[in-house]
């Protein structure tokens, strides 16, 4: 079956051609379903899910299911995955909590796009084991430690970005539980504790990561902050991270704009309902492509040097996700929307 966009008629209104990003992800996908960062590069579970979501949006459903099959087959006995795999073998045996949780986002997104309940049922045991692994490392104060070392030592550090991502994953997991008629009161309690901690206990998190733009907008993208609180956070740090007419810095003190962070801020703005600002930001990066139409990972400024030069699967996937959120290509376009979650009762 030739992959097609769910709403082909709207492609003419897109600011970008998404065919090249889709083709890149398809070309990078390995026979076992894994999707590495680039040719010969590693596979990590979080970015693998992001790439699978790009495939889902573009209607490459067979390839997307193979990506989720890889996750199901590679899951460890405790519900986690290793941080990196290279050529089919673990290359970093760290186990990260936000990596494990994100499978729930990909599965829920697939369901939104396809209404395939059989797929949810098939992936449910994988999701359940992953979330149980993650919550094993939640503290009574609400934060969740970020990783377990290859030697089995818990890194007793919590990250704003990682925990915000887990918060969103938990919401998706609770919806999936409802779809398969399973009650998860412990998950709901964990979600409430995590939300309270992210909003009211900033001292529980590593503050050295505040120079990364993701720490700025992930609480908004995930729905930890909504309404006036979300807008206040956008306004407070906009000039710290956003370079006018170029995009979003990965790190506040470095002259490096990245396509992924820019598109994730687009998703956060769109989630708030700020469509105009999101659309303007997206158009800043629309022409930052290689000759084949795939997107750069990032570039320095003001010299505009492309760096790194690799063509990255998950960077191109988040471009697809941002386009979907802006132009409503699929029924999954609102997955991050604060309005969508306001009515979900999770």
C-alpha positions as CSV (number, residue, x, y, z in Angstrom):
1,X,0.0,0.0,0.0
2,X,1.4,3.4,-0.9
3,X,1.4,5.7,2.2
4,X,-1.0,8.6,1.9
5,X,-1.9,11.5,4.1
6,X,-5.3,11.1,5.8
7,X,-6.5,14.3,4.4
8,X,-4.8,14.6,1.0
9,X,-7.0,17.5,-0.1
10,X,-5.4,19.8,2.5
11,X,-1.8,19.1,1.3
12,X,-2.1,22.1,-1.1
13,X,-2.5,24.4,1.9
14,X,0.6,23.2,3.7
15,X,3.6,25.4,4.2
16,X,5.9,22.4,3.5
17,X,5.9,19.2,1.5
18,X,5.9,16.3,3.9
19,X,6.7,13.6,1.4
20,X,10.4,13.9,1.9
21,X,10.3,13.7,5.7
22,X,8.1,10.7,5.4
23,X,10.4,9.0,2.8
24,X,13.4,9.6,5.1
25,X,11.8,7.8,8.0
26,X,10.7,4.9,5.8
27,X,14.1,4.6,4.3
28,X,15.8,4.6,7.8
29,X,13.4,2.0,9.3
30,X,15.2,-1.3,9.7
31,X,13.8,-4.7,8.9
32,X,12.9,-5.4,12.5
33,X,10.9,-2.1,12.7
34,X,13.4,0.0,14.6
35,X,14.0,3.6,13.4
36,X,17.5,4.9,14.0
37,X,18.4,8.6,14.2
38,X,20.2,8.5,10.9
39,X,22.1,6.0,8.7
40,X,24.3,3.9,11.0
41,X,23.2,5.7,14.1
42,X,21.5,4.6,17.3
43,X,17.9,3.9,18.1
44,X,16.5,5.3,21.3
45,X,12.9,4.5,22.5
46,X,11.6,8.0,22.8
47,X,12.7,9.3,19.4
48,X,11.7,6.0,17.9
49,X,8.1,6.6,19.1
50,X,8.3,10.2,17.7
51,X,9.2,8.7,14.3
52,X,6.4,6.2,14.5
53,X,4.0,9.0,15.1
54,X,5.2,10.7,12.0
55,X,4.5,7.5,10.0
56,X,1.0,7.3,11.5
57,X,0.2,10.9,10.5
58,X,1.3,10.2,6.9
59,X,-0.8,7.1,6.7
60,X,2.2,4.7,6.6
61,X,0.3,2.5,9.0
62,X,2.1,-0.8,8.2
63,X,5.4,0.8,8.9
64,X,4.1,2.4,12.1
65,X,2.8,-0.9,13.4
66,X,6.2,-2.5,12.7
67,X,7.8,0.3,14.8
68,X,5.5,-0.5,17.7
69,X,6.1,-4.3,17.2
70,X,9.8,-3.5,17.7
71,X,9.0,-1.8,21.0
72,X,6.9,-4.7,22.1
73,X,9.6,-7.2,21.2
74,X,12.5,-5.2,22.7
75,X,10.9,-4.4,26.0
76,X,12.8,-5.7,29.0
77,X,11.3,-7.8,31.7
78,X,10.9,-4.9,34.1
79,X,8.9,-2.9,31.5
80,X,11.8,-0.6,30.4
81,X,14.0,-0.3,27.3
82,X,17.7,0.4,27.1
83,X,18.6,4.0,26.2
84,X,20.2,3.1,22.9
85,X,20.5,0.3,20.4
86,X,23.0,0.1,17.6
87,X,22.8,-2.5,14.8
88,X,20.2,-4.4,16.8
89,X,22.2,-4.6,20.0
90,X,22.1,-2.5,23.2
91,X,24.8,0.2,23.0
92,X,23.7,2.1,26.2
93,X,22.2,0.0,29.0
94,X,20.9,3.0,30.9
95,X,17.1,2.8,31.4
96,X,15.3,6.1,31.3
97,X,11.9,6.6,32.8
98,X,10.7,9.2,30.3
99,X,11.8,6.8,27.4
100,X,9.7,4.0,28.8
101,X,6.6,6.1,29.4
102,X,6.4,7.6,25.9
103,X,5.1,4.4,24.3
104,X,1.7,5.3,25.7
105,X,1.7,8.6,23.7
106,X,2.5,6.7,20.5
107,X,-0.2,4.1,21.1
108,X,-2.9,6.7,22.0
109,X,-1.9,8.8,19.0
110,X,-2.3,5.8,16.7
111,X,-5.7,5.1,18.1
112,X,-6.8,8.7,17.6
113,X,-5.7,8.5,14.0
114,X,-7.2,5.1,13.2
115,X,-9.8,4.2,15.9
116,X,-8.1,0.7,15.8
117,X,-9.1,-0.7,19.2
118,X,-7.5,-4.1,18.4
119,X,-4.1,-2.3,18.1
120,X,-4.7,-0.8,21.6
121,X,-5.5,-4.2,23.0
122,X,-2.4,-5.7,21.4
123,X,-0.1,-3.0,22.8
124,X,-1.8,-2.7,26.2
125,X,0.5,-5.2,28.0
126,X,3.5,-3.3,26.7
127,X,2.1,0.0,27.9
128,X,1.1,-1.4,31.3
129,X,4.5,-2.8,32.0
130,X,6.2,0.4,30.9
131,X,4.1,2.7,33.1
132,X,4.5,0.3,36.1
133,X,8.3,0.5,35.6
134,X,8.2,4.3,35.6
135,X,6.0,4.7,38.7
136,X,8.4,2.4,40.6
137,X,10.7,5.4,40.6
138,X,8.2,8.0,41.8
139,X,9.0,9.6,45.1
140,X,6.3,10.4,47.7
141,X,6.8,14.1,46.9
142,X,5.7,13.4,43.3
143,X,8.8,13.7,41.2
144,X,10.1,10.7,39.2
145,X,13.8,9.9,39.0
146,X,15.1,10.0,35.5
147,X,17.3,6.9,35.0
148,X,18.8,3.7,36.2
149,X,22.5,3.2,35.3
150,X,23.8,0.1,33.5
151,X,25.0,-1.1,36.9
152,X,21.5,-0.8,38.4
153,X,22.0,2.4,40.4
154,X,19.1,4.8,40.5
155,X,20.1,8.3,39.4
156,X,18.3,10.3,42.1
157,X,17.6,13.3,39.9
158,X,14.3,14.5,38.5
159,X,14.1,16.6,35.3
160,X,11.4,19.1,34.4
161,X,11.4,18.1,30.8
162,X,11.5,14.4,31.5
163,X,8.8,14.5,34.2
164,X,6.6,16.8,32.0
165,X,6.9,14.2,29.3
166,X,6.0,11.4,31.7
167,X,3.0,13.5,32.9
168,X,1.6,13.6,29.4
169,X,2.4,9.9,28.9
170,X,0.5,9.0,32.0
171,X,-2.6,10.9,30.7
172,X,-2.4,8.9,27.5
173,X,-1.9,5.7,29.4
174,X,-5.0,6.3,31.5
175,X,-7.1,6.8,28.4
176,X,-5.8,3.6,27.0
177,X,-6.7,1.8,30.3
178,X,-10.2,3.1,29.9
179,X,-10.4,1.8,26.3
180,X,-9.5,-1.7,27.5
181,X,-11.8,-1.5,30.5
182,X,-9.0,-1.5,33.1
183,X,-9.2,0.7,36.2
184,X,-5.9,2.2,37.3
185,X,-6.4,4.2,40.5
186,X,-2.7,4.0,41.4
187,X,-1.9,5.7,38.0
188,X,-4.4,8.4,38.7
189,X,-2.9,9.1,42.1
190,X,0.6,9.2,40.6
191,X,-0.6,11.6,37.9
192,X,-2.0,14.0,40.5
193,X,1.2,13.8,42.6
194,X,3.4,14.5,39.6
195,X,1.3,17.4,38.5
196,X,1.4,18.9,42.0
197,X,5.1,18.5,42.2
198,X,5.7,20.1,38.8
199,X,3.5,23.1,39.6
200,X,4.4,23.7,43.3
201,X,7.7,22.1,44.1
202,X,10.4,23.4,41.6
203,X,13.1,22.7,44.2
204,X,12.6,18.9,43.6
205,X,14.0,19.2,40.1
206,X,17.5,19.7,38.6
207,X,17.8,23.4,38.0
208,X,20.9,23.2,35.8
209,X,18.7,22.2,32.8
210,X,16.9,25.5,32.8
211,X,19.2,26.7,30.0
212,X,17.6,24.2,27.7
213,X,14.5,25.4,25.9
214,X,12.6,22.2,26.5
215,X,12.6,23.0,30.2
216,X,10.7,26.2,29.2
217,X,8.0,24.8,27.0
218,X,7.5,21.2,28.0
219,X,5.3,22.0,31.0
220,X,3.1,23.8,28.4
221,X,3.3,21.1,25.8
222,X,2.3,18.4,28.3
223,X,-0.5,20.4,29.8
224,X,1.1,20.8,33.2
225,X,0.5,24.6,32.7
226,X,-2.6,25.8,30.9
227,X,-4.5,29.1,30.4
228,X,-2.9,32.2,31.9
229,X,-0.1,30.3,33.6
230,X,1.0,28.8,30.3
231,X,0.9,32.2,28.6
232,X,2.9,33.8,31.4
233,X,5.6,31.2,31.0
234,X,5.7,31.7,27.2
235,X,6.0,35.5,27.7
236,X,8.6,35.3,30.5
237,X,11.2,33.3,28.5
238,X,10.4,34.1,24.9
239,X,13.3,36.4,24.3
240,X,15.7,34.0,26.1
241,X,15.1,31.2,23.6
242,X,13.4,32.5,20.5
243,X,15.6,34.1,17.8
244,X,13.4,36.4,15.7
245,X,12.8,35.0,12.1
246,X,15.0,32.0,12.8
247,X,13.5,29.7,15.4
248,X,14.2,28.3,18.9
249,X,17.6,27.9,20.5
250,X,18.3,24.4,21.9
251,X,20.3,26.0,24.7
252,X,19.9,29.7,25.8
253,X,23.6,30.5,25.8
254,X,24.5,28.9,22.4
255,X,23.9,30.4,18.9
256,X,22.3,27.2,17.7
257,X,18.7,26.9,16.5
258,X,17.2,23.5,16.1
259,X,14.2,22.4,14.0
260,X,12.9,20.0,16.5
261,X,12.8,22.5,19.4
262,X,11.2,25.0,17.1
263,X,8.5,22.5,16.0
264,X,7.9,21.4,19.6
265,X,7.3,25.0,20.6
266,X,4.9,25.2,17.6
267,X,3.1,22.2,19.2
268,X,3.0,23.9,22.6
269,X,1.6,27.1,21.2
270,X,-1.0,25.3,19.2
271,X,-1.9,23.3,22.3
272,X,-2.7,26.6,24.0
273,X,-4.8,27.7,21.1
274,X,-2.3,30.3,19.9
275,X,-2.6,29.3,16.3
276,X,-1.4,32.5,14.7
277,X,1.9,32.6,16.7
278,X,2.4,28.9,16.1
279,X,1.9,29.3,12.3
280,X,4.4,32.2,12.1
281,X,7.0,30.2,14.0
282,X,6.6,27.2,11.8
283,X,7.0,29.2,8.6
284,X,10.4,30.5,9.9
285,X,11.8,27.0,9.4
286,X,9.9,25.7,6.4
287,X,12.8,26.4,3.9
288,X,15.5,24.9,6.1
289,X,15.8,21.7,4.0
290,X,18.4,19.8,2.1
291,X,18.1,19.4,-1.6
292,X,16.0,16.3,-1.2
293,X,13.4,18.2,0.9
294,X,14.3,16.7,4.3
295,X,14.9,19.1,7.2
296,X,18.1,20.1,8.8
297,X,18.6,19.1,12.4
298,X,19.8,22.6,13.2
299,X,22.0,25.6,12.3
300,X,24.2,28.1,13.8
301,X,23.6,31.9,13.5
302,X,24.4,34.4,12.2
303,X,26.7,32.4,9.9
304,X,23.9,29.9,9.1
305,X,26.1,26.8,9.2
306,X,24.0,23.6,9.1
307,X,25.0,21.4,12.1
308,X,24.9,18.5,12.4
309,X,24.8,17.5,8.8
310,X,23.0,14.2,9.3
311,X,19.4,13.8,8.2
312,X,17.6,12.9,11.4
313,X,14.5,10.8,11.5
314,X,12.9,12.3,14.6
315,X,13.5,15.9,13.5
316,X,11.6,15.2,10.3
317,X,8.9,13.4,12.3
318,X,8.3,16.4,14.6
319,X,8.0,18.6,11.5
320,X,5.2,16.3,10.4
321,X,3.6,16.5,13.8
322,X,3.7,20.3,13.8
323,X,2.2,20.4,10.4
324,X,-0.6,18.1,11.5
325,X,-1.4,20.2,14.6
326,X,-1.5,23.4,12.4
327,X,-3.4,22.1,9.4
328,X,-5.5,19.3,10.9
329,X,-4.4,16.5,8.6
330,X,-5.5,13.7,10.9
331,X,-7.9,13.0,13.8
332,X,-4.8,12.9,16.0
333,X,-4.0,16.5,15.3
334,X,-5.3,17.6,18.7
335,X,-3.4,15.1,20.9
336,X,-1.5,17.9,22.7
337,X,-4.5,20.3,22.7
338,X,-5.3,21.6,26.2
339,X,-9.0,21.7,25.1
340,X,-8.8,18.0,24.1
341,X,-7.6,17.0,27.6
342,X,-10.0,19.3,29.5
343,X,-12.8,16.9,28.6
344,X,-10.9,13.7,29.1
345,X,-11.4,13.3,32.9
346,X,-8.1,11.6,33.6
